[in-house]
Amino acid sequence: MLDRAHVGPIVDYIWNRRFEPVIEYIVRDGAQGRELVERAPEQPNFSMRGRTVGALLRVVDVWHGELAGNQNRPMLHWAKSKNDDFEFTEGSIDDRRTWTIRELLSTEELITESQRMSHCVASYERSCVQGKCSIWSVELLSMNKFEPRLTIELGHPDGEIRQVRGKFNRRPNNEEVAILSRWKTTLGTPE
């Protein structure tokens, strides 16, 4: 038995191992800055044969930790997508709550999001740079305290919501789904 919340991270891990080129940053003979070099994927023949679910979950957790802790790579920045950030305030003056959804636009922001949410969003840097997707952070301001709630992946060019995950890859709750629905109407994308 496997909790469905683990399926997305496992698929991300397998995809990364089998298909994503390894990006290496090297310094060439006194050159200014670092040069980006792409190598073949880590394990192009990755197979589930002989792997237990427990062992696979452990390597996925280690991979998440490595992604969040890799500070040796250059901190890249990319262009903002066509979509605007979002803010929605609800409640009375005494119990005001403000939801914000903002786009993450740098390696540093992806790493920070990955660390605070304990998931693999840091692995999306290459897709963001190439314009294949954008990553968004959902926070709730309540009683003068910001609480990270969700991370969203929007596909490009269609702007469709591909993934939504909370801390430790949990699914969004009903309250969060309602906020996502409000935001989605501002994107003008299909349900």
C-alpha positions as CSV (number, residue, x, y, z in Angstrom):
1,M,0.0,0.0,0.0
2,L,1.2,3.5,-0.9
3,D,-0.3,6.8,0.1
4,R,-1.2,8.7,-3.1
5,A,0.7,11.7,-1.8
6,H,3.9,9.9,-2.5
7,V,3.1,9.2,-6.2
8,G,4.0,12.6,-7.5
9,P,7.4,12.8,-5.7
10,I,8.3,9.3,-6.8
11,V,7.4,10.1,-10.5
12,D,9.5,13.3,-10.3
13,Y,12.4,11.4,-8.9
14,I,12.2,8.7,-11.6
15,W,11.8,11.3,-14.3
16,N,14.9,13.1,-13.0
17,R,17.0,10.0,-12.9
18,R,16.0,8.7,-16.3
19,F,15.5,11.8,-18.4
20,E,16.9,15.0,-17.0
21,P,20.4,15.9,-18.0
22,V,22.9,16.4,-15.1
23,I,23.8,20.1,-15.0
24,E,27.4,20.8,-13.9
25,Y,28.9,24.2,-13.3
26,I,32.7,24.3,-13.9
27,V,35.4,26.9,-14.0
28,R,37.6,26.8,-17.1
29,D,41.3,27.9,-16.8
30,G,40.8,31.2,-15.1
31,A,37.6,32.1,-16.9
32,Q,35.2,34.6,-15.4
33,G,32.3,32.9,-13.7
34,R,31.2,29.3,-14.3
35,E,30.3,27.5,-17.4
36,L,27.2,25.3,-17.6
37,V,27.9,21.8,-18.9
38,E,25.2,19.2,-19.5
39,R,25.9,15.5,-19.0
40,A,23.7,12.5,-19.6
41,P,20.9,11.7,-17.1
42,E,22.0,10.2,-13.8
43,Q,20.4,6.8,-14.4
44,P,18.9,6.5,-17.9
45,N,18.2,2.8,-17.3
46,F,16.5,3.3,-13.9
47,S,14.2,0.4,-13.1
48,M,11.8,-0.4,-10.3
49,R,12.9,-4.0,-10.4
50,G,14.1,-5.2,-7.0
51,R,13.2,-1.9,-5.2
52,T,10.8,-1.9,-2.2
53,V,8.5,1.0,-1.6
54,G,10.2,1.8,1.6
55,A,13.7,1.9,0.0
56,L,12.3,4.1,-2.9
57,L,10.8,6.6,-0.4
58,R,14.1,6.8,1.4
59,V,16.0,7.7,-1.8
60,V,13.4,10.2,-2.8
61,D,13.7,11.9,0.7
62,V,17.5,12.0,0.2
63,W,17.1,13.5,-3.2
64,H,14.8,16.2,-1.9
65,G,17.4,17.0,0.8
66,E,20.2,17.2,-1.9
67,L,18.1,19.5,-4.0
68,A,17.4,21.9,-1.2
69,G,20.9,21.9,0.1
70,N,22.8,22.3,-3.2
71,Q,24.2,25.9,-2.8
72,N,27.1,25.3,-5.2
73,R,25.2,26.0,-8.3
74,P,24.8,29.6,-9.6
75,M,21.7,31.4,-8.5
76,L,19.8,31.9,-11.8
77,H,16.9,34.3,-12.4
78,W,14.3,34.1,-15.1
79,A,11.6,36.2,-16.7
80,K,8.2,36.6,-15.1
81,S,5.4,34.8,-16.9
82,K,2.4,36.7,-18.3
83,N,0.4,36.0,-15.1
84,D,0.1,38.5,-12.3
85,D,0.6,37.7,-8.7
86,F,-2.7,37.4,-6.7
87,E,-4.0,38.7,-3.4
88,F,-7.3,37.9,-1.7
89,T,-8.4,39.3,1.7
90,E,-11.2,37.8,3.7
91,G,-12.8,38.1,7.2
92,S,-13.6,41.0,9.5
93,I,-11.2,43.7,10.7
94,D,-10.5,41.7,13.9
95,D,-10.0,38.4,12.0
96,R,-8.5,39.5,8.7
97,R,-6.8,36.9,6.6
98,T,-4.9,37.6,3.4
99,W,-4.0,35.0,0.8
100,T,-1.1,35.7,-1.6
101,I,0.0,33.8,-4.6
102,R,3.3,34.9,-6.1
103,E,5.6,33.7,-8.8
104,L,9.1,32.4,-7.8
105,L,11.7,33.8,-10.2
106,S,15.1,32.5,-9.1
107,T,17.1,29.5,-8.0
108,E,17.3,30.9,-4.5
109,E,13.5,31.2,-4.2
110,L,13.0,27.6,-5.4
111,I,15.5,26.3,-2.9
112,T,13.9,28.3,-0.1
113,E,10.4,27.0,-1.1
114,S,11.8,23.5,-1.3
115,Q,13.3,23.7,2.2
116,R,10.3,25.3,3.9
117,M,7.8,22.9,2.2
118,S,9.9,19.8,2.2
119,H,9.4,18.8,-1.4
120,C,11.3,18.8,-4.7
121,V,10.3,22.1,-6.3
122,A,14.1,23.0,-6.4
123,S,14.3,20.5,-9.3
124,Y,12.2,22.7,-11.5
125,E,14.9,25.4,-12.1
126,R,15.7,24.2,-15.6
127,S,12.1,24.1,-16.7
128,C,11.5,27.6,-15.3
129,V,14.6,29.0,-17.1
130,Q,13.4,27.4,-20.4
131,G,9.9,28.8,-20.0
132,K,8.3,25.4,-19.8
133,C,6.6,26.2,-16.5
134,S,6.3,28.7,-13.7
135,I,6.3,28.0,-10.0
136,W,4.0,29.9,-7.5
137,S,4.0,30.1,-3.8
138,V,0.8,30.4,-1.8
139,E,1.0,32.0,1.7
140,L,-1.6,33.0,4.2
141,L,-1.1,36.2,6.4
142,S,-3.2,35.8,9.5
143,M,-2.6,37.6,12.9
144,N,0.5,39.2,11.4
145,K,2.1,35.9,10.7
146,F,2.9,34.5,7.2
147,E,2.3,30.8,6.8
148,P,3.5,28.9,3.7
149,R,0.5,26.8,2.4
150,L,1.1,25.5,-1.1
151,T,3.4,25.4,-4.1
152,I,1.9,25.4,-7.6
153,E,3.3,24.5,-11.0
154,L,1.7,26.1,-14.0
155,G,2.5,24.7,-17.4
156,H,3.5,26.9,-20.3
157,P,2.4,28.1,-22.8
158,D,-1.1,26.9,-21.8
159,G,-1.1,28.2,-18.2
160,E,-2.8,25.0,-16.9
161,I,-2.3,24.1,-13.2
162,R,-0.2,20.9,-13.4
163,Q,0.5,20.3,-9.7
164,V,-0.4,21.7,-6.3
165,R,1.4,20.5,-3.2
166,G,1.5,21.5,0.4
167,K,4.2,20.7,3.0
168,F,5.5,17.2,2.6
169,N,3.6,16.9,-0.7
170,R,0.2,16.9,0.9
171,R,-2.9,17.7,-1.2
172,P,-4.7,21.0,-0.9
173,N,-7.5,21.2,1.6
174,N,-11.0,22.6,0.8
175,E,-10.2,26.1,1.9
176,E,-7.1,26.1,-0.3
177,V,-9.0,24.7,-3.3
178,A,-11.4,27.6,-3.0
179,I,-8.6,30.1,-3.1
180,L,-7.0,28.3,-6.1
181,S,-10.4,28.5,-7.8
182,R,-10.5,32.3,-7.3
183,W,-7.0,32.7,-8.6
184,K,-7.7,30.4,-11.6
185,T,-10.5,32.7,-12.7
186,T,-7.9,35.5,-13.0
187,L,-5.7,33.4,-15.2
188,G,-8.3,32.8,-17.9
189,T,-7.3,29.1,-18.2
190,P,-9.6,26.1,-18.6
191,E,-10.8,24.2,-15.5
